[in-house]
Amino acid sequence: MDFDAPDDFAGAAIDDVASASRETADELARIEAAPLGERSIGYDTLAGRLRAELERSDPSRDV
């Protein structure tokens, strides 16, 4: 990706967040569509993925 201005970087970051939010929303929709007895594994998997993403994005971990 070629960034010509600071706004390009901000726009790309917003697009990344929007894309991640759509992916999470889609995953939640799939979980909710599953039979009740099968949802817990989906929620656990989603929670693990979100936890890992949060840990990778935590600036204090770079110290």
C-alpha positions as CSV (number, residue, x, y, z in Angstrom):
1,M,0.0,0.0,0.0
2,D,1.4,3.4,-1.0
3,F,0.8,6.2,1.5
4,D,1.1,9.7,0.2
5,A,-0.3,11.6,3.1
6,P,-0.9,11.0,6.8
7,D,-4.6,10.8,6.0
8,D,-4.0,7.7,3.9
9,F,-2.6,5.9,6.9
10,A,-5.6,6.9,9.1
11,G,-7.9,5.8,6.3
12,A,-6.2,2.5,6.0
13,A,-6.4,2.0,9.8
14,I,-10.1,2.8,9.8
15,D,-10.6,0.3,6.9
16,D,-8.7,-2.4,8.9
17,V,-10.9,-1.8,12.0
18,A,-14.1,-1.8,9.9
19,S,-13.0,-5.0,8.2
20,A,-12.2,-6.6,11.6
21,S,-15.5,-5.5,12.9
22,R,-17.4,-7.0,10.0
23,E,-15.5,-10.3,10.4
24,T,-16.4,-10.3,14.1
25,A,-20.0,-9.5,13.4
26,D,-20.2,-12.2,10.7
27,E,-18.6,-14.7,13.1
28,L,-21.1,-13.7,15.8
29,A,-24.0,-14.2,13.4
30,R,-22.7,-17.7,12.5
31,I,-22.5,-18.6,16.2
32,E,-26.0,-17.2,16.9
33,A,-27.4,-19.2,14.0
34,A,-26.0,-22.5,15.4
35,P,-28.0,-24.7,17.7
36,L,-27.8,-23.6,21.4
37,G,-25.8,-26.6,22.4
38,E,-23.1,-25.8,19.9
39,R,-22.6,-22.1,20.6
40,S,-20.2,-22.3,23.5
41,I,-17.3,-23.6,21.4
42,G,-17.9,-20.8,18.9
43,Y,-17.9,-18.2,21.6
44,D,-14.7,-19.7,23.2
45,T,-13.0,-19.7,19.8
46,L,-14.0,-16.1,19.1
47,A,-12.9,-15.0,22.6
48,G,-9.5,-16.6,22.0
49,R,-9.1,-14.9,18.7
50,L,-10.1,-11.5,20.0
51,R,-7.8,-12.0,23.1
52,A,-4.8,-12.8,20.8
53,E,-5.5,-9.8,18.6
54,L,-5.8,-7.5,21.6
55,E,-2.5,-8.9,23.1
56,R,-0.7,-8.3,19.7
57,S,-2.0,-4.7,19.5
58,D,-1.1,-3.8,23.1
59,P,1.6,-1.1,22.9
60,S,2.8,-1.9,26.5
61,R,3.9,-5.4,25.3
62,D,6.5,-3.8,23.0
63,V,8.5,-2.4,26.0
